Amino acid sequence: MEQWSAPVALVGSGEYLPSMLEIERSLLKDRPPRYVQIATAAVPDGPETVAKWHRLGAEQAARLGVEQVVLAVETTEDAHDPAVVDLVRDAGLIYLSGGHPGFLADTLRGTPLWAAIVAQLQAGSALAGCSAGAMALASWVPTLRHPRGGGTEGLGLLPHLRILPHFDAFIGRLPDLATRLLTDRESNVTVVGVDEETALVGGPTRFEVRGRGSAWVLSSNGREEFVAGSILEVPA
């Protein structure tokens, strides 16, 4: 599996919030002060929701003292626009925020913008995905509202992982969710729950748990907790 020269952050929730400031600051450390923000996953929820992410992103960029660069990507055609693609150049951090993971994956998959994001990661730009943004980086994005089998092809950056965000909030309300993910598709995929305001940072196979909560590796034998500060290693 190809190694990267910069970290990936898989975030359970909390993008652009003060509680996640230090994690985002660490991702930008020693990198250009350009914070590229992509709220595509929120497009199905309407322009007011997208505007909210842009506002929160601007506030976080101001706290960090870096430039906010907003990529307005609502359609696959937008992700083919050379002017949009050019905006990821020389990014310090590229962030895919939350919303609808399937929509995000379907919009970016196979586009020049996604190719440019991967190239920037390989060149040294950090990449973060929160909630839907983290889920879309896998090879398969399950549709959680449907019983087994529903979903769409993911972006494939982390084909060996499936991320379940908001884990501490979801598991009480959706007790069968983990089971549906575990019985879904490939047997060589590690399913990881990430608590809210918590991130896995590193990759592609070695991550540090950061934030207020824990990460949880889910298997047919149950779940194993990895508290903040611990290292989680997963097979490729």
Summary of the structure (lengths in Angstrom):
residues: 236
radius of gyration: 16.3
end to end distance: 6.9
largest distance: 48.8
contacts: 848
relative contact order: 0.18
helix: 35%
strand: 27%
